[in-house]
């Protein structure tokens, strides 16, 4: 297999493949023929610099066409792409360099200054010269036939519970995206799809351009900072059909953008952490379509999702059903082997049925167990839809009750004064733990009266034992670069 010959080369050369918008708002449409030819030229330049099959090539830049070309050049010649988030700094990059020993790093000159000494670098100015047809170019590297288990990509986990680890994806991971592309992402031929995740995250690796192209759609990339009003203007102006964002971005759009029906928009999807049903309902009311949540991990890829056609408001907030063919189970007990009798417990997935399951962690042997333990607690309803309850280490046990933080957070966010909220355990001599809520306000000023009002509100919309006995206010919540709440820091607070 080879992604270039199997996917890119099969499109008509003049067919639009990519709409690239830079930080100043300048736009350019790239066609498949251009991307094929330029990535071939880049592969020759990489080969001339000593890059070969199996070598690691880092990228350190934003959502630019050069990032896409670098990924394609790697897959053409059998090199291993290591996209890095442009926000990473010297310590983060050193960890990745030490773990992967990259042959070269392609990136923005302003960012390459953070790279460790001894790593060969190729800046964007030199890259532009290499790709200029008026200059002498190296002959393209051969588009090699690759085995399905050969490495294609390395993505580092977010490191929310320890140091980031490099997850290696095999070549089959690229073609395996067809499953989620059809049954969750939902792009179709002729669509324009925009996954807003920056390079370096598993979601951007599979959905920035791979999933759209596998479904015959064109993709959008935008190399600019997130601004809610600008984001929605671009969706409307460019005729985006499929929008894939992080929950935090949807929340910020709900809070700060003038939302209304967008002429071409027909599907919105979200992944990264659960999206509050209140936000989904707001988009349903103002935009006219719901947001379809999905679930996966760096190691698993997408494994559940609200599928095209799933639009029952009663399911707003669900992480959907397992994708077709993917086997999951919900397990109770500490042994990790006893299936839950009441449908509540840890979610596990059978790797043999997951076409995008990772190959291995760097420096480790492949996972050889029958079931992969996600560490996430879920509930299965009578229709087979999964509902996220929290990480095993995030579950709050108070007076014998087990409470998922997301339940509390969703109740708090449904109050008009609340923009965001996080719930963690706080020690209590009588109850063992009580629920402590940290709240970011949308409007109003922090006060004891408002804290009491929020407690009463939670009691009114969910089981009373889930209300936070401690309510604190903060200007913002600590988050990972991918937008996940760092509950471990809040527990320490």
DRENTI-260977 format. One record per residue (C-alpha): residue number from 0; x, y, z. Coordinates in pm, 1 decimal, decimal comma. Layout:
drenpa  u  v  w
NUM  X  Y  Z
...
END
This chain:
drenpa  u  v  w
0  0,0  0,0  0,0
1  98,9  363,5  -48,3
2  -128,8  657,3  35,5
3  2,5  857,3  -260,1
4  -73,2  602,1  -530,5
5  -380,8  458,5  -357,3
6  -552,3  791,2  -283,3
7  -386,7  1111,4  -407,3
8  -289,7  995,5  -754,9
9  -638,3  859,8  -825,4
10  -802,9  1201,9  -822,5
11  -814,5  1413,2  -1140,2
12  -520,0  1654,6  -1136,7
13  -743,5  1961,3  -1167,6
14  -974,7  1863,4  -883,5
15  -959,2  2095,1  -576,2
16  -797,1  1919,5  -280,6
17  -710,2  2186,4  -25,7
18  -815,7  2538,4  63,1
19  -529,9  2697,4  257,8
20  -594,8  3021,7  447,8
21  -298,4  3196,7  608,6
22  -282,4  3408,9  922,7
23  -357,3  3725,7  723,0
24  -666,0  3572,0  567,2
25  -513,1  3515,7  223,0
26  -657,7  3206,2  59,0
27  -536,7  2969,0  -209,8
28  -693,3  2656,6  -354,4
29  -452,3  2369,7  -419,4
30  -538,8  2093,5  -664,0
31  -448,8  1727,2  -637,9
32  -208,7  1750,2  -931,3
33  -15,2  2031,6  -761,9
34  6,1  1848,8  -430,3
35  116,3  1527,7  -604,3
36  391,7  1700,4  -801,5
37  519,2  1922,3  -518,6
38  524,4  1643,3  -260,3
39  714,0  1428,7  -511,8
40  967,0  1707,9  -550,3
41  1001,7  1738,5  -174,8
42  1057,5  1363,8  -144,7
43  1355,2  1398,6  -378,5
44  1498,8  1679,9  -168,2
45  1457,8  1471,5  146,3
46  1624,8  1171,0  -15,8
47  1917,4  1393,0  -119,0
48  1952,8  1490,8  248,2
49  1979,8  1129,7  356,9
50  1616,8  1051,7  442,4
51  1521,1  695,4  359,6
52  1254,4  439,3  423,1
53  1179,0  412,8  794,4
54  1355,6  739,1  887,4
55  1168,3  991,9  1101,0
56  1089,4  1336,9  961,6
57  966,8  1597,9  1210,1
58  747,6  1890,5  1114,6
59  722,1  2205,0  1323,9
60  479,0  2450,6  1173,2
61  116,7  2551,9  1176,2
62  -164,2  2442,8  946,7
63  12,8  2528,8  621,8
64  28,6  2359,4  283,4
65  396,2  2283,4  353,6
66  287,7  2061,7  643,4
67  58,5  1865,2  413,9
68  333,6  1836,0  151,1
69  581,1  1708,4  411,0
70  338,0  1440,1  526,9
71  271,2  1331,7  168,8
72  641,8  1324,6  83,6
73  706,6  1097,7  382,5
74  434,5  853,3  285,0
75  552,7  847,7  -75,9
76  901,1  730,4  18,1
77  818,1  528,4  328,9
78  958,1  776,9  580,3
79  779,8  820,2  915,4
80  605,9  1153,7  973,7
81  631,1  1312,0  1318,6
82  406,5  1621,9  1314,7
83  467,3  1844,7  1616,1
84  238,0  2111,2  1751,9
85  383,5  2458,3  1683,4
86  329,9  2552,1  2048,3
87  592,4  2302,4  2167,1
88  908,6  2446,4  2314,3
89  1262,9  2328,3  2373,3
90  1196,5  2076,0  2649,9
91  897,8  1926,1  2467,9
92  1093,1  1898,3  2144,6
93  1399,2  1748,9  2312,7
94  1183,1  1469,4  2454,2
95  1059,6  1391,2  2102,6
96  1404,4  1414,9  1945,3
97  1556,7  1185,1  2206,5
98  1279,2  930,3  2155,7
99  1271,4  928,5  1774,4
100  1615,4  1045,8  1651,5
101  1470,7  1227,9  1349,7
102  1675,0  1255,8  1032,0
103  1548,5  1609,3  966,7
104  1297,9  1865,8  1091,8
105  1097,9  2078,7  846,9
106  955,3  2390,9  1000,8
107  900,5  2759,9  1042,7
108  1230,9  2939,5  1100,7
109  1088,5  3117,8  1404,9
110  1010,5  2780,7  1563,4
111  1320,3  2589,0  1460,1
112  1521,2  2795,2  1710,4
113  1365,7  2576,9  1980,8
114  1508,3  2258,6  1829,1
115  1783,3  2059,3  1998,6
116  2135,2  2097,7  1865,4
117  2244,5  1835,9  1619,3
118  1912,8  1796,9  1435,4
119  1925,0  1888,5  1066,8
120  1662,3  2151,7  989,2
121  1490,2  2268,1  672,7
122  1322,7  2606,9  703,1
123  1025,6  2726,5  503,7
124  1227,2  2976,4  300,2
125  1462,9  2704,0  180,1
126  1166,7  2476,1  126,0
127  1005,1  2736,0  -100,7
128  1324,7  2746,0  -307,5
129  1330,6  2365,0  -328,6
130  972,0  2362,2  -453,8
131  1028,3  2643,2  -706,5
132  1018,8  2488,1  -1053,2
133  1252,7  2759,7  -1184,4
134  1534,3  2609,5  -976,6
135  1704,8  2275,5  -1024,2
136  1515,4  2000,8  -843,4
137  1620,7  1658,9  -726,6
138  1447,3  1364,3  -895,9
139  1148,7  1243,7  -690,5
140  1191,8  948,9  -459,8
141  1015,6  633,7  -570,9
142  660,6  578,6  -449,1
143  740,5  253,1  -273,5
144  506,5  -35,1  -201,8
145  469,2  -46,7  176,8
146  359,3  -323,2  408,7
147  51,9  -253,0  618,6
148  252,2  -287,1  941,3
149  535,4  -52,5  841,5
150  537,3  272,6  1042,9
151  369,6  578,6  890,2
152  320,2  834,6  1169,3
153  425,1  900,6  1527,3
154  195,8  1104,5  1752,1
155  280,5  1179,9  2113,9
156  10,8  1148,4  2376,7
157  -90,7  1464,0  2561,7
158  78,2  1346,8  2881,2
159  -205,4  1435,7  3117,6
160  -99,6  1163,1  3363,8
161  274,9  1148,8  3297,6
162  537,4  1218,9  3034,3
163  409,0  1207,5  2675,5
164  464,6  876,1  2497,9
165  512,5  827,0  2126,1
166  234,8  620,5  1968,0
167  339,0  463,9  1638,2
168  74,8  426,2  1366,8
169  125,4  172,8  1089,1
170  46,5  228,3  720,3
171  -287,7  52,2  768,7
172  -386,7  339,6  998,3
173  -412,8  573,2  698,5
174  -649,0  354,6  496,1
175  -827,8  250,2  816,2
176  -966,2  603,1  853,1
177  -1234,9  515,7  597,8
178  -1447,3  369,6  876,2
179  -1473,7  681,4  1090,7
180  -1467,0  907,0  784,5
181  -1792,2  750,2  666,6
182  -1967,5  664,5  992,1
183  -1872,6  962,2  1211,7
184  -1685,0  1244,0  1033,6
185  -1945,7  1221,3  760,9
186  -1789,9  1406,3  466,4
187  -1919,4  1326,9  118,5
188  -1798,9  1379,0  -236,8
189  -1802,5  1746,1  -322,3
190  -1799,5  1864,6  40,0
191  -1557,0  2113,6  190,9
192  -1447,8  1979,3  532,1
193  -1263,8  2169,7  803,6
194  -1096,7  1998,1  1097,4
195  -956,3  2284,1  1302,6
196  -704,6  2082,4  1509,8
197  -342,3  2192,8  1474,7
198  -66,7  1959,5  1350,6
199  65,1  1729,6  1620,1
200  -266,8  1596,0  1744,8
201  -411,0  1261,8  1643,5
202  -736,6  1431,8  1539,3
203  -562,0  1654,3  1285,0
204  -355,6  1363,3  1155,0
205  -664,8  1165,8  1063,7
206  -915,1  1441,8  985,7
207  -732,9  1749,6  855,0
208  -711,9  1599,7  505,9
209  -704,0  1217,4  520,9
210  -1069,6  1163,5  614,3
211  -1201,6  1425,5  368,1
212  -997,5  1284,1  80,1
213  -1099,8  927,1  155,6
214  -1459,4  1043,6  110,7
215  -1398,0  1252,4  -201,6
216  -1418,3  1588,5  -21,6
217  -1180,6  1883,8  -22,7
218  -1021,7  2006,0  301,4
219  -965,6  2342,7  469,8
220  -657,2  2435,9  669,1
221  -621,1  2770,3  846,9
222  -291,3  2893,7  987,2
223  -433,8  3149,1  1227,3
224  -521,3  3191,6  1591,8
225  -867,3  3090,3  1701,3
226  -1108,3  3380,5  1705,4
227  -1473,6  3279,0  1748,9
228  -1622,5  3550,9  1529,9
229  -1365,1  3499,7  1253,2
230  -1410,4  3121,2  1269,7
231  -1782,2  3147,9  1205,3
232  -1734,1  3406,9  929,3
233  -1497,9  3169,2  750,3
234  -1743,7  2880,9  784,8
235  -2011,6  3095,6  620,8
236  -1791,1  3263,6  358,3
237  -1608,5  2954,4  236,5
238  -1913,1  2729,0  227,5
239  -1781,8  2473,7  477,8
240  -1995,0  2159,0  468,2
241  -1841,5  1960,8  756,5
242  -1694,8  2127,0  1065,3
243  -1485,1  1927,8  1313,7
244  -1379,9  2115,2  1627,9
245  -1276,0  2066,5  1987,5
246  -1549,2  2107,1  2252,1
247  -1378,5  2421,1  2384,5
248  -1408,0  2582,9  2041,2
249  -1777,7  2505,5  2020,5
250  -1827,9  2648,7  2368,7
251  -1643,3  2966,9  2271,4
252  -1847,5  2999,8  1952,7
253  -2163,7  2963,1  2156,1
254  -2045,8  3233,0  2392,6
255  -1892,4  3490,4  2157,6
256  -2008,2  3443,7  1798,0
257  -2329,7  3553,1  1627,5
258  -2450,2  3209,1  1531,8
259  -2707,3  3143,7  1265,4
260  -2771,3  2906,4  976,9
261  -2467,0  2870,3  749,2
262  -2575,9  2802,3  389,3
263  -2351,0  2503,0  313,7
264  -2302,0  2361,2  662,1
265  -2474,4  2025,4  702,6
266  -2267,0  1842,6  968,3
267  -2073,9  1934,0  1282,7
268  -1867,5  1687,1  1483,2
269  -1673,4  1714,7  1807,5
270  -1411,5  1503,3  1982,8
271  -1137,7  1537,7  2242,4
272  -1353,6  1542,5  2553,0
273  -1730,5  1525,9  2609,7
274  -1936,3  1816,1  2482,4
275  -2206,7  1944,9  2712,8
276  -2557,7  1873,1  2582,8
277  -2656,3  2233,6  2650,0
278  -2404,8  2351,1  2388,8
279  -2534,1  2096,3  2138,5
280  -2890,1  2216,0  2193,4
281  -2786,9  2578,2  2145,8
282  -2634,3  2497,5  1806,3
283  -2940,7  2292,9  1717,8
284  -3157,9  2596,5  1790,3
285  -2942,6  2868,2  1631,1
286  -2771,0  2686,8  1343,2
287  -3040,6  2431,1  1273,4
288  -2825,9  2118,1  1307,1
289  -2681,1  1936,9  1610,6
290  -2317,8  1862,1  1693,7
291  -2232,9  1492,4  1669,9
292  -1994,4  1387,8  1944,7
293  -1739,3  1110,4  1906,6
294  -1484,7  930,3  2118,3
295  -1138,4  787,2  2073,5
296  -791,0  794,9  2217,2
297  -450,7  861,9  2066,2
298  -391,5  487,4  2084,3
299  -725,1  374,8  1940,6
300  -830,2  634,2  1689,8
301  -1203,9  699,8  1666,6
302  -1403,1  407,0  1805,8
303  -1748,2  551,0  1882,6
304  -1954,2  834,3  1744,7
305  -2292,5  983,2  1675,9
306  -2339,3  866,0  1318,5
307  -2487,5  1054,2  1024,0
308  -2860,8  1019,7  1071,7
309  -2841,1  1017,5  1452,1
310  -3030,4  1334,0  1544,0
311  -3248,7  1245,9  1844,6
312  -3233,0  1542,2  2088,8
313  -3266,8  1292,0  2373,8
314  -2919,3  1164,5  2282,4
315  -2749,9  1505,3  2289,0
316  -2430,5  1463,7  2490,4
317  -2382,6  1095,6  2408,9
318  -2050,5  978,8  2265,5
319  -2252,7  767,0  2024,1
320  -2234,4  398,3  1943,3
321  -1932,3  187,0  1855,3
322  -1843,5  228,0  1488,0
323  -1954,8  -63,1  1267,1
324  -1738,5  -367,9  1325,8
325  -1556,7  -224,9  1628,6
326  -1614,4  -444,3  1933,4
327  -1634,2  -277,6  2274,0
328  -1744,3  -387,3  2617,8
329  -1815,7  -219,6  2950,7
330  -1639,6  -382,3  3243,9
331  -1697,1  -354,8  3617,5
332  -1458,6  -443,7  3897,4
333  -1088,8  -395,0  3947,5
334  -984,6  -709,0  3757,7
335  -1088,5  -554,9  3428,1
336  -1246,5  -878,8  3305,6
337  -1601,1  -884,7  3444,7
338  -1863,3  -740,4  3214,1
339  -2086,3  -488,1  3386,5
340  -2433,1  -602,7  3486,0
341  -2583,2  -253,3  3491,9
342  -2406,7  -108,9  3184,2
343  -2176,2  118,0  3382,7
344  -1802,1  69,5  3404,1
345  -1475,2  98,7  3215,2
346  -1491,3  105,5  2836,5
347  -1269,0  -148,5  2662,0
348  -1208,4  -208,9  2291,7
349  -1093,6  -519,6  2106,4
350  -787,4  -409,3  1902,4
351  -836,2  -683,3  1643,6
352  -1159,9  -511,1  1533,8
353  -1024,1  -152,7  1536,8
354  -865,8  -59,6  1200,1
355  -688,8  245,1  1347,5
356  -545,7  89,0  1663,9
357  -187,6  200,1  1713,2
358  107,4  -26,4  1645,3
359  306,4  26,3  1966,0
360  462,0  282,6  2195,1
361  814,1  385,7  2105,1
362  1063,9  156,1  2271,3
363  798,8  -99,4  2365,3
364  652,9  -415,7  2222,9
365  311,3  -408,8  2051,9
366  6,9  -453,2  2273,5
367  -88,6  -821,3  2253,3
368  -391,8  -838,7  2482,3
369  -743,1  -921,9  2368,3
370  -894,9  -604,8  2518,0
371  -753,8  -253,3  2548,2
372  -846,6  -75,6  2871,5
373  -929,2  287,5  2798,2
374  -941,5  394,1  3162,8
375  -1264,1  583,9  3085,7
376  -1589,2  513,2  3266,3
377  -1906,7  507,3  3057,7
378  -2272,4  416,7  3081,6
379  -2460,6  226,9  2810,7
380  -2828,8  312,5  2766,3
381  -3106,1  83,9  2645,2
382  -3042,1  182,2  2281,0
383  -2670,5  103,5  2292,7
384  -2553,9  466,2  2311,6
385  -2253,8  535,1  2533,2
386  -2238,0  820,4  2783,5
387  -1907,8  941,3  2924,9
388  -1884,6  956,6  3303,9
389  -1518,0  1035,2  3360,2
390  -1171,0  894,1  3383,4
391  -1129,8  619,4  3640,8
392  -898,8  850,5  3832,6
393  -1147,4  1140,6  3800,1
394  -1447,6  960,9  3951,3
395  -1560,6  1124,7  4274,3
396  -1672,8  893,8  4555,8
397  -1874,4  1093,7  4806,5
398  -2064,4  933,8  5096,0
399  -2064,8  606,8  4902,7
400  -2195,1  758,8  4579,3
401  -1981,5  741,9  4265,0
402  -2016,8  1065,7  4066,9
403  -1870,1  1135,8  3726,0
404  -1737,7  1492,2  3704,9
405  -1895,0  1548,4  3364,9
406  -2244,0  1506,7  3511,2
407  -2178,2  1788,4  3757,2
408  -2008,2  2005,5  3497,8
409  -2295,6  1968,7  3251,9
410  -2545,4  2069,5  3520,1
411  -2340,9  2377,0  3607,1
412  -2292,5  2483,0  3245,2
413  -2669,1  2469,3  3192,1
414  -2695,7  2772,8  3423,7
415  -2698,1  3095,8  3218,2
416  -2420,7  3256,2  3425,1
417  -2169,5  2975,5  3370,5
418  -1931,4  2953,4  3073,1
419  -1722,9  2657,1  3188,1
420  -1691,0  2439,1  3495,0
421  -1479,9  2158,3  3633,3
422  -1564,4  1920,4  3916,3
423  -1309,6  1738,7  4131,3
424  -1301,4  1564,1  4466,6
425  -1209,2  1746,7  4784,8
426  -1130,8  1556,0  5107,8
427  -1398,4  1556,9  5377,0
428  -1372,7  1396,3  5721,5
429  -1730,2  1266,5  5717,1
430  -1805,3  1183,0  5355,3
431  -1455,3  1083,0  5249,5
432  -1480,6  1331,6  4965,7
433  -1716,1  1604,4  4859,9
434  -1761,8  1761,2  4519,5
435  -1567,3  2079,8  4457,5
436  -1662,6  2288,8  4154,0
437  -1441,5  2548,9  3987,0
438  -1655,8  2781,3  3777,4
439  -1572,9  3029,6  3500,0
440  -1851,2  3284,8  3469,1
441  -2012,7  3398,8  3145,4
442  -2171,1  3693,3  3321,1
443  -2210,6  3836,2  3669,0
444  -1964,0  3861,1  3955,5
445  -1849,0  3587,9  4194,7
446  -2038,8  3591,2  4522,5
447  -2159,3  3361,5  4797,1
448  -2513,7  3423,8  4678,7
449  -2427,2  3306,8  4325,6
450  -2242,9  3002,7  4462,3
451  -2556,2  2906,6  4657,2
452  -2769,9  2963,1  4349,4
453  -2547,6  2731,8  4146,2
454  -2571,0  2462,2  4412,7
455  -2951,2  2482,7  4406,6
456  -2945,5  2475,3  4027,6
457  -2745,8  2150,9  4021,1
458  -2985,0  1995,1  4270,1
459  -3274,2  2088,7  4044,3
460  -3136,8  1938,4  3722,9
461  -2967,5  1623,2  3851,5
462  -2957,6  1396,8  4154,3
463  -2913,9  1608,4  4468,2
464  -2614,7  1404,7  4588,8
465  -2423,5  1534,6  4285,2
466  -2435,1  1897,7  4387,0
467  -2099,9  2065,1  4468,2
468  -2065,8  2142,1  4837,8
469  -1774,5  2368,1  4749,5
470  -1805,9  2627,9  4471,5
471  -1507,9  2838,6  4372,5
472  -1470,6  3090,6  4091,0
473  -1175,3  3129,4  3854,2
474  -1102,9  3341,4  3544,7
475  -1013,0  3027,5  3344,1
476  -953,7  2653,7  3378,9
477  -613,7  2490,1  3334,4
478  -606,5  2290,6  3011,1
479  -376,3  2087,6  2795,6
480  -282,0  2237,5  2456,1
481  -554,2  2017,7  2302,2
482  -818,1  2178,4  2525,2
483  -872,6  1905,0  2785,0
484  -930,0  2019,0  3142,9
485  -634,8  1937,2  3368,9
486  -833,7  1801,8  3661,2
487  -514,2  1672,9  3822,5
488  -400,8  2034,3  3872,4
489  -737,5  2129,4  4016,1
490  -730,2  1837,6  4257,2
491  -393,4  1962,9  4374,2
492  -541,4  2309,5  4425,3
END
